[in-house]
Amino acid sequence: MELDIGSFDRAKRNHPHAPIKDWYEQGLIKVERYILPVSINLEADIGATRSVKILKGWKELWYKFAQDYFKFLDDPNIATIMINTGTIFYDLTCQGYLQELQEKQLPLLANGTGRDGKPLRVKLQKQEYTEPNDRMRAFAYQAKAKEKNLIVTHHATDEYGPIRTSKGTEIDKTGKRVMHGWKRWGDSADVMGRVNWNPAYVDPTTNQLAPRSEFTVDIAEVQELRNMTFGNPTWDHIAKFIAMMRGE
């Protein structure tokens, strides 16, 4: 389920250790693409013209995505669902809910406020993230209930935290990279981790430079997996290792 358009094509090209292209051509992988709507500012006449951001299409796309997801969960021919990326999916979930709140205020009054007399909503308030968070959590729980594999990728972003400087302690970039998007998958995920490219890896069997992608486990249901690193990881490789550690 591709929200980051083009990512599947990059995966086919950039990961020769996993024959993704062959699996796709054999029909073992199917791809559904979901194109995000374009957010535009619409002009509202309120004496002096100003722009207000009225969301269109976000709610509809979220419900289409959710409908497809639950249909795939019920399909006996589908073993694994991958959402790429969870970063964009969480944004879609929040924006879709924000559109629902906006629609309760439309149409705008002549003075540019909503029909409730309040300014048009342009972002969620802190307490309103409960609904998007519950919607995201439902996706994880339903996959477990239906005994389906669920893989969710995320973009990375800079971590911010207290840093000592010549001026004292300030909040700034720590130099680390962290997951960007919904951060509560750990409540139900079997494994959460980071994928990095290691350009300096040396193959111990040949003592030759052999750059590779690496998956390092941060959170795991099986405690022994924490901080382990898998080179050139595949789903099968990690899943089989988890099963072995569980004694299955």
C-alpha positions in Angstrom: 0.0 0.0 0.0 2.2 2.8 -1.4 1.7 6.4 -0.3 5.3 7.3 -1.1 4.9 7.1 -4.8 7.9 5.6 -6.6 9.3 3.8 -3.5 8.4 0.3 -4.8 10.1 1.0 -8.1 13.2 2.1 -6.2 13.1 -1.1 -4.1 13.0 -3.2 -7.2 16.1 -1.4 -8.5 18.2 -0.9 -5.4 18.0 -4.2 -3.5 19.5 -7.0 -5.7 19.8 -9.4 -2.7 16.0 -9.5 -2.7 14.4 -10.5 -6.1 11.5 -8.0 -5.6 11.1 -7.5 -9.4 10.8 -11.2 -9.9 8.2 -11.6 -7.1 6.2 -8.7 -8.6 6.3 -10.2 -12.1 5.2 -13.6 -10.7 2.2 -12.0 -9.0 3.5 -12.7 -5.5 3.5 -9.0 -4.7 0.7 -6.6 -5.7 1.0 -2.8 -5.4 -1.9 -0.4 -4.6 -0.9 3.3 -5.0 -2.6 6.2 -3.1 -1.9 9.6 -4.4 -2.2 12.4 -1.8 -4.5 15.3 -2.7 -3.0 18.7 -3.4 -3.5 21.2 -0.6 -4.4 24.7 -1.9 -5.4 27.9 -0.3 -8.9 29.1 -1.3 -9.7 32.8 -1.4 -12.5 33.9 1.0 -14.0 37.4 0.6 -14.0 38.9 4.1 -13.8 42.6 3.2 -10.0 42.4 2.7 -9.2 39.3 0.8 -7.2 36.6 2.6 -6.4 33.0 2.0 -7.7 30.1 4.1 -6.7 26.5 3.7 -9.7 24.4 3.1 -8.8 20.7 2.9 -10.3 18.6 0.1 -9.8 14.9 -0.6 -7.8 13.9 2.5 -10.8 12.4 4.4 -12.0 10.6 1.3 -8.5 9.1 0.6 -8.2 8.0 4.2 -11.5 6.2 4.1 -10.5 4.6 0.8 -7.2 3.5 2.3 -8.9 2.1 5.4 -11.5 0.3 3.4 -8.9 -1.4 1.2 -6.8 -2.3 4.2 -9.6 -4.1 6.0 -10.5 -5.8 2.7 -6.9 -7.1 2.4 -7.0 -8.3 6.0 -10.0 -10.5 5.1 -8.4 -11.8 1.9 -7.1 -15.4 2.5 -4.6 -15.0 -0.4 -2.8 -12.1 1.3 -0.3 -13.0 4.0 1.5 -9.7 4.5 0.5 -6.1 4.1 3.2 -3.3 3.8 2.4 0.4 4.3 4.9 2.7 2.8 5.4 5.0 4.4 3.9 5.2 7.9 5.1 8.7 8.0 2.8 9.8 5.2 0.0 7.5 6.5 0.0 9.3 9.9 -0.1 12.6 8.1 -3.0 11.4 6.0 -4.8 10.2 9.1 -4.3 13.6 10.9 -5.3 15.6 7.8 -8.3 13.5 7.1 -9.6 14.0 10.7 -8.8 17.8 10.4 -10.9 17.9 7.2 -13.8 16.3 9.1 -13.5 19.1 11.8 -13.3 21.7 9.0 -16.4 20.4 7.3 -18.4 21.0 10.5 -17.6 24.7 10.1 -18.5 25.1 6.5 -19.8 27.1 4.7 -17.8 30.1 5.8 -19.6 33.2 6.9 -19.2 36.5 5.2 -16.6 37.6 7.7 -14.4 34.5 6.9 -15.2 32.6 10.1 -16.9 29.2 10.2 -20.6 28.9 10.7 -19.8 28.2 14.4 -18.4 31.8 14.6 -14.9 30.5 15.1 -11.9 30.8 12.7 -11.5 28.0 10.3 -9.5 25.1 11.8 -6.0 24.8 10.3 -4.4 22.3 12.6 -5.3 19.8 15.3 -5.1 20.8 18.9 -3.0 18.7 21.3 -6.0 16.9 22.8 -7.5 16.1 19.4 -4.7 13.8 18.4 -6.5 11.1 20.5 -8.7 10.3 17.5 -5.9 9.9 14.9 -3.9 7.9 17.4 -6.8 5.5 18.0 -7.2 5.1 14.3 -3.6 4.2 13.8 -3.6 1.8 16.7 -6.7 0.0 15.2 -4.6 -0.9 12.1 -2.0 -2.7 14.3 -4.5 -4.5 16.5 -6.7 -5.6 13.5 -3.6 -7.1 11.8 -2.9 -9.1 15.0 -6.5 -10.2 15.3 -6.5 -11.4 11.7 -3.1 -13.1 12.1 -1.6 -11.1 9.2 1.9 -9.8 8.9 2.1 -5.9 8.9 5.2 -4.0 7.9 5.2 -0.3 8.2 8.2 1.8 7.0 8.9 5.3 8.2 11.1 8.2 7.1 13.8 9.4 9.5 14.1 12.8 10.9 16.6 14.7 13.1 16.3 14.1 16.9 16.1 17.3 19.0 17.1 17.4 22.7 19.2 19.3 25.3 22.7 20.1 23.9 25.5 21.8 25.8 26.8 24.8 24.0 29.0 27.8 24.9 25.8 29.6 25.9 24.7 26.7 28.2 22.1 24.0 27.6 19.9 24.6 24.5 17.4 22.4 22.6 18.9 21.6 19.2 19.8 18.7 16.9 21.5 15.8 18.8 23.1 14.4 15.7 20.9 11.3 15.9 18.2 10.3 13.5 14.8 9.0 14.8 11.5 7.7 13.3 9.4 10.4 11.7 5.6 10.0 12.2 3.5 8.0 14.6 5.7 6.7 17.4 3.4 4.3 19.2 3.8 1.2 17.1 5.9 -0.3 19.9 2.6 -0.9 21.9 1.9 -3.8 19.6 4.8 -4.3 17.2 6.9 -7.5 17.4 9.9 -5.6 16.2 10.9 -2.0 15.6 14.2 -0.9 14.3 16.3 1.3 12.0 17.6 0.6 8.5 21.0 2.3 7.7 23.5 2.0 4.9 26.9 1.0 6.1 29.5 2.0 3.4 32.4 0.8 5.5 31.3 -2.8 6.2 34.1 -5.4 5.7 33.0 -9.0 5.0 34.8 -11.1 7.7 35.0 -14.1 5.4 36.8 -12.3 2.6 38.2 -9.3 4.5 37.0 -7.2 1.6 34.9 -4.0 1.7 31.3 -5.0 1.1 28.9 -2.1 1.8 25.5 -3.2 2.8 22.1 -2.1 4.3 21.7 -3.0 8.0 18.6 -3.4 10.2 19.3 -2.7 13.9 16.6 -3.8 16.4 15.5 -1.1 18.9 12.3 -2.7 20.4 11.4 -6.4 20.2 8.9 -8.7 21.8 11.8 -11.2 22.1 14.2 -9.4 24.4 17.3 -11.1 23.1 16.8 -9.4 19.7 17.3 -5.9 21.0 20.4 -4.1 19.6 21.0 -7.0 17.1 21.9 -6.0 13.5 20.9 -7.9 10.4 22.9 -7.3 7.2 21.1 -7.0 3.9 17.8 -7.8 5.8 14.8 -9.4 4.3 11.4 -10.1 5.9 12.0 -13.9 5.7 15.4 -13.6 7.3 14.2 -11.6 10.3 10.9 -13.6 10.7 12.8 -17.0 10.7 15.2 -15.7 13.3 12.4 -14.5 15.5 10.7 -17.9 15.3 13.9 -19.6 16.2 14.4 -17.3 19.2 10.9 -18.1 20.3 11.5 -21.8 19.9 8.9 -22.2 17.2 
